[in-house]
Amino acid sequence: MAEASGLRKWIRRVLVALVVLAVVGLIVVAWIPNPVEVEVAQATRGPLVVTVNEDGRTRVKDRYIVSAPITGNLARLELDAGDSIEEEQVLARLVPLPPPLLDSRTRAEAKARVDAAMAARRQAQAAVNRARFQRDFAKQESERALAVVQQGGLARSDADRAVSTYRSSEEELSSAEFGARVAEHQLKLAQTALLQLSGQGEEGEQLDIISPVAGQVLKVFQESEGVVQGGTPILEVGDPGALEIVVDVLSQDATRIPAGATTMVERWGGKNPLRGHVRIVEPSAFTKLSALGVEEQRVNVIIDLDDERELWSTLGDGYRVEARISVWEGEDVLRVPASAVFRSEEAWATFVVEKDTAVLRKVEIGETSGLETEVLSGLDEGDTVIAYPSDSVRDGVSVKAR
């Protein structure tokens, strides 16, 4: 009996010890923190493109508002917005009003308009000559640059800039020639009006207002018949085949955009993006209210389309588009998600996962595209970083990838 009683005591002691050990183990396990679940990403090498993304609108490059050269009775227009027109086509007709058209003051004003139109024509022709000279010079420079590139004596980017300058000079020449045609048209209108006022026209003769260019009617300002004053806008014409894109960007972004920068035009209504390049960054900024009511300094960036007209023939004047303007490109860049990099003690840092532990590491960064960031030092290719570090992630915390 004594031996059985002693055995039971030992069994109870062992059971009590096991219970105590289990309780202590549970307490220890409860105090050990669980690993923080995180999303991880790899530091990889590859291309990185930094862009400025903004909304823009299309605009006809060469547009002309046709106005009444003199006061008269305007016949009802037969044209609507979107109608095709030819150069020298009659757009509107004015019937003279004898009282205002035959006084000496109006005749003197008409003579002055003829003189001003002749001066404008000479000025426009000078602009054409200057643009043609610049075009020829830019063409020679681009051909010379391409030849030097083939010999290996010049960087390809320098040749691309020369070609871009040549393209821009061609556009400037086209615009200057358009201005010369418009000036010639204005001179014809002014001379015709002076002829009417000089009494050399037959009674009941009408003044035909003709189109300075071939294209389409963009807007109709005065459709109904009625008396109009000299200078009253009647309609606006232009060539929708010569479109440019106007994108207003923040002034601090405009300082990074060079002329000739590659541009992709998206969300314009077609299936595929359109290729283009920056022709000019306007030198003056303007103030614009943002969607949040904050005043911003914006700058207009003018973009020319490089794709053939057939690919964007459905685009018209004033259409909304989205533009991605390239401001920096790297071919072999060590990159991580932009969300993985943050400020820590006046420096940039990221959390690197080492043996299931988050380790805070200082890094030096370069360019960022908004989605990816270039890492100049502090990381190696293949390092695992925490893509979206939360407040629970600290240096030395145990982590687990989701």
Secondary structure, DSSP 8 states (H G I E B T S, - for coil): -HHHHHHHHHHHHHHHHHHHHHHHHHHHHHHS---EEE-EEE-EEEEEEEEEEEEEEEEESSEEEEE-SSSEEE------TT-EE-TT-EEEEEEE-HHHHSSHHHHHHHHHHHHHHHHHHHHHHHHHHHHHHHHHHHHHHHHHHHHHHHTTSS-HHHHHHHHHHHHHHHHHHHHHHHHHHHHHHHHHHHHHHHHHHTT-S-TT--EEEE-SSSEEEEEES--S-EEE-TT-EEEEEE-TTSEEEEEEEEHHHHTT--TT-EEEEESSSSSS-EEEEEEEEEEEEEEEE-TTS-EEEEEEEEEEE-S-GGGGTT--TT-EEEEEEEEEEEEEEEEEEGGG-EEETTEEEEEEEETTEEEEEEEEEEEE-SSEEEEEES--TT-EEESS--TT--TT-BEEE-
